[in-house]
Amino acid sequence: MLIEPADTLSPSIDFRSIGERLRAHRLGAGLRAETVAGQLGVSRAAVYRMEKGEIVKIETLERLARILDTTLASLLGVDTEYYTSPVAYFERMRQLETDATRIMAHFEPISFLLTSDQYGGYLEQMLREAEPQGDEAPIAAVMKLLQERKRAFARRRPPIVSLIGLREIERFVHFGLVGRIDLPPSVRMERSLAARREVERIVGLLQEHPLDMQIGIVDGSMPNATFQVFERPGGAFVAVSPFRFGELPNITAGIAQVTAAPQAVALYTKMVEDLWQRAYKGEHAAEVLTRMLKVV
């Protein structure tokens, strides 16, 4: 890939987005700004300025890519961005949501943004149960980012189209909010009741018909990977993730992807439209979930 010298770079390059990706990769690598600054031979303030969108020389970006264990193309956003770290990925989600004009999403089983205030505590427990010998730091960092995203979403309330698979919800209630299966029966029962309360919350949202929130319940096959389409003033992005926050959660294995490729955006948007057309909505969707809760 041929890249022009820094002093002749096109003014159309989005340095703010480059800075956002730098921050996401730095957090994902678990590096402090002063650590990166030391390796670059610059001040910590200079690193923060880069992350806020200050013009960066190509040579500096190449060095940053090596420090952060990513690629120059990924930092520039000219190719698909790959994230093996859930911390980096969810920081990127937080950034993309900041000025999104609409979000279209499918999470398994439900979007964290639609969960109750109590769900975060259960999720933290589930993550520890799923990796009992794992490092606590990534769990704490992920939970902090998720709570920041939820608070920002509550303040801005961007329109969201959320697709929920009925089969995934059934499994969610059956297993309950657990990180592994071999928990005491009393704990399994309490966690199943907690899962039911989350579904009852979705029923309430369906009955309320909030103008900025469209929820569709799909009775049929759903994509195996969760995804989001972010429509923003400067364009749209697609994010696809192997990470999940339902029963038996996963934040340790998988590679998440973010891209602004027009074909990917068009294909995922079309898939959302097709799924939405055959989804239960409003009162009908609320009735479907209520019947499900009676038999599961």
C-alpha positions in Angstrom: 0.0 0.0 0.0 1.5 3.4 -1.1 1.1 6.1 1.5 2.0 9.8 0.9 4.4 11.6 3.2 2.8 13.2 6.2 3.1 16.7 4.9 1.2 15.8 1.8 -1.6 13.7 3.3 -5.0 14.4 2.0 -7.1 16.7 4.2 -9.9 14.2 3.8 -8.2 11.8 6.2 -10.2 11.5 9.4 -7.6 12.0 12.1 -10.3 12.0 14.8 -11.2 8.4 13.8 -7.5 7.5 13.8 -7.2 8.8 17.3 -10.2 6.8 18.4 -8.7 3.6 17.0 -5.4 4.4 18.7 -7.1 4.7 22.1 -9.1 1.5 21.6 -6.0 -0.5 20.7 -4.0 1.1 23.6 -6.7 0.2 26.1 -6.9 -3.3 24.7 -3.2 -3.8 25.0 -3.4 -2.7 28.6 -0.9 0.1 28.1 -0.9 3.4 29.9 -0.4 6.6 27.8 3.0 7.2 29.5 4.2 3.7 28.5 3.3 4.4 24.9 4.9 7.8 25.1 8.1 6.4 26.5 8.4 3.9 23.6 7.7 6.7 21.1 10.0 9.2 22.8 7.2 11.8 23.2 5.3 13.2 26.1 2.1 11.6 27.6 0.3 14.8 26.6 1.3 14.2 23.0 -0.2 10.7 23.1 -3.5 12.1 24.4 -3.4 14.7 21.6 -3.0 12.0 19.0 -6.0 10.1 20.5 -8.0 13.3 20.2 -7.3 13.7 16.5 -4.1 15.6 16.2 -2.4 15.1 12.8 0.1 12.2 13.1 3.0 11.4 10.8 2.8 8.1 8.9 6.2 7.1 10.5 4.7 7.6 13.9 1.6 5.6 13.1 3.8 2.8 11.8 5.7 2.7 15.1 2.4 2.9 17.0 1.0 -0.1 15.1 4.0 -2.1 16.1 3.7 -1.0 19.8 0.0 -1.8 19.8 0.4 -5.1 17.9 -1.9 -4.1 15.1 -1.5 -2.9 11.5 -1.1 0.5 9.9 -4.1 -0.2 7.7 -6.2 -0.9 10.7 -5.2 2.3 12.4 -5.9 4.3 9.2 -9.3 2.6 8.8 -8.6 1.7 5.2 -9.3 -2.0 5.9 -11.2 -4.1 8.4 -10.2 -3.3 12.0 -9.6 -6.5 14.1 -9.8 -6.7 17.8 -8.8 -9.8 19.9 -9.2 -7.8 23.1 -12.8 -7.3 24.4 -11.6 -4.1 26.1 -10.4 -2.6 22.8 -13.5 -3.7 21.0 -16.0 -2.3 23.6 -14.0 1.0 23.7 -14.5 1.1 19.9 -18.2 0.5 20.4 -18.4 3.3 22.9 -16.8 5.6 20.4 -19.0 4.6 17.5 -22.1 5.1 19.7 -21.1 8.6 20.8 -22.5 10.4 17.7 -24.6 7.6 16.1 -27.8 8.7 14.6 -29.2 5.2 14.5 -28.0 1.8 15.8 -29.2 -1.5 14.3 -28.2 -4.5 16.4 -28.5 -8.2 17.1 -27.1 -9.5 20.4 -27.4 -13.0 21.8 -29.6 -13.1 23.8 -30.3 -9.4 24.3 -28.4 -6.1 24.0 -26.7 -5.0 27.2 -28.1 -1.5 26.5 -31.7 -2.9 27.1 -30.9 -4.7 30.4 -31.8 -3.6 33.9 -29.5 -1.8 36.3 -29.1 -5.1 38.2 -27.9 -7.0 35.2 -24.4 -5.6 35.4 -23.8 -7.2 38.8 -25.0 -10.6 37.5 -22.8 -10.3 34.4 -19.7 -9.6 36.5 -20.5 -12.8 38.5 -21.0 -14.8 35.3 -17.7 -13.7 33.8 -15.9 -14.7 36.9 -17.7 -18.1 36.9 -16.8 -18.7 33.3 -13.1 -18.1 33.9 -12.5 -18.9 37.6 -8.7 -18.8 37.2 -8.7 -15.9 34.8 -7.3 -12.4 35.2 -9.6 -10.1 37.0 -8.3 -7.0 35.2 -10.1 -7.6 31.8 -13.4 -8.2 33.6 -13.1 -5.0 35.5 -12.2 -3.0 32.4 -15.0 -4.5 30.3 -17.6 -3.8 33.1 -16.4 -0.2 33.3 -16.7 0.3 29.6 -20.2 -1.4 29.5 -21.5 0.8 32.3 -20.1 3.9 30.5 -21.8 2.9 27.3 -25.1 2.3 29.1 -24.9 5.8 30.8 -24.1 7.5 27.5 -26.9 5.7 25.8 -29.4 6.7 28.5 -28.3 10.4 28.1 -28.5 10.5 24.3 -31.1 7.9 23.5 -30.1 7.4 19.8 -32.8 5.4 17.9 -32.1 1.7 18.2 -33.4 -1.3 16.2 -32.8 -4.4 18.4 -33.4 -7.8 17.0 -33.9 -10.6 19.5 -34.1 -14.3 18.6 -36.9 -16.2 20.4 -34.8 -19.5 20.6 -31.9 -17.5 22.2 -34.3 -16.0 24.8 -35.7 -19.5 25.6 -32.2 -20.8 26.2 -31.4 -17.7 28.3 -34.3 -18.3 30.7 -33.7 -22.1 30.8 -30.1 -21.8 31.9 -30.4 -18.5 33.8 -27.7 -15.9 34.4 -24.8 -18.4 34.9 -21.2 -18.5 33.9 -21.1 -22.3 34.1 -23.6 -25.1 34.5 -22.2 -26.9 37.7 -23.6 -24.4 40.2 -25.7 -25.3 43.2 -29.5 -25.9 42.4 -30.5 -23.0 44.6 -28.1 -20.6 42.7 -29.4 -21.9 39.3 -33.0 -21.3 40.4 -32.2 -17.7 41.6 -30.3 -17.0 38.3 -33.2 -18.4 36.2 -35.6 -16.0 38.0 -33.2 -13.1 37.3 -33.2 -14.0 33.6 -37.0 -14.1 33.7 -37.0 -10.6 35.1 -34.9 -9.4 32.2 -37.3 -10.9 29.7 -40.2 -9.3 31.6 -38.4 -6.0 31.2 -38.3 -6.5 27.5 -42.0 -7.3 27.5 -42.6 -4.0 29.3 -40.5 -2.1 26.7 -42.5 -3.7 23.9 -45.8 -2.6 25.6 -44.5 1.0 26.2 -43.6 1.6 22.5 -40.8 4.1 23.2 -40.2 6.2 20.1 -36.4 5.8 20.1 -36.5 2.0 20.6 -37.7 -0.6 18.1 -37.6 -4.2 19.3 -38.3 -7.2 17.1 -38.6 -10.8 18.3 -37.6 -13.2 15.5 -39.0 -16.8 15.6 -36.5 -18.5 13.4 -32.8 -18.8 12.6 -30.6 -15.9 13.6 -26.9 -15.1 12.7 -24.4 -16.9 14.9 -22.4 -13.8 15.6 -23.7 -10.6 17.2 -23.5 -7.5 15.1 -24.2 -3.8 15.1 -24.7 -1.2 12.3 -23.8 2.3 13.4 -25.2 5.1 11.2 -23.2 8.3 11.8 -23.1 11.7 10.2 -19.8 10.9 8.5 -20.8 7.4 7.3 -21.7 4.0 8.7 -19.8 1.1 10.3 -20.5 -2.6 10.9 -19.2 -4.3 14.0 -19.2 -8.1 14.3 -18.3 -9.8 17.6 -17.8 -13.2 19.0 -18.1 -11.8 22.6 -21.4 -12.4 24.4 -22.9 -11.4 27.7 -25.8 -13.8 28.1 -25.7 -17.1 29.9 -22.3 -18.8 29.6 -20.6 -15.5 28.5 -17.4 -15.2 26.6 -14.8 -12.4 26.6 -11.7 -14.5 26.2 -11.8 -16.2 22.8 -12.5 -14.7 19.4 -11.8 -11.9 17.0 -14.1 -8.9 16.6 -14.2 -6.9 13.4 -15.2 -3.3 12.5 -15.5 -2.1 9.0 -16.9 0.9 7.0 -16.8 -1.1 3.7 -19.9 0.0 1.8 -20.7 -3.6 0.7 -20.6 -4.8 4.3 -22.8 -1.9 5.5 -25.3 -2.6 2.7 -25.4 -6.3 3.3 -25.9 -6.1 7.1 -28.5 -3.3 6.7 -30.4 -5.5 4.2 -30.2 -8.4 6.6 -31.6 -6.2 9.4 -34.5 -5.1 7.2 -35.3 -8.7 6.2 -35.3 -9.9 9.8 -37.3 -6.9 10.9 -40.0 -7.7 8.3 -40.6 -11.2 9.7 -40.2 -10.2 13.4 -43.0 -9.9 16.0 -43.4 -6.4 17.2 -45.2 -4.4 19.8 -48.1 -6.0 21.7 -47.8 -9.2 19.5 -44.1 -9.6 20.4 -45.0 -9.0 24.1 -47.6 -11.7 23.9 -45.1 -14.1 22.3 -42.6 -13.6 25.1 -45.2 -13.8 27.8 -46.4 -17.2 26.4 -42.8 -18.4 26.2 -42.2 -17.5 29.9 -45.2 -19.7 30.9 -43.8 -22.9 29.3 -40.0 -22.5 29.9 
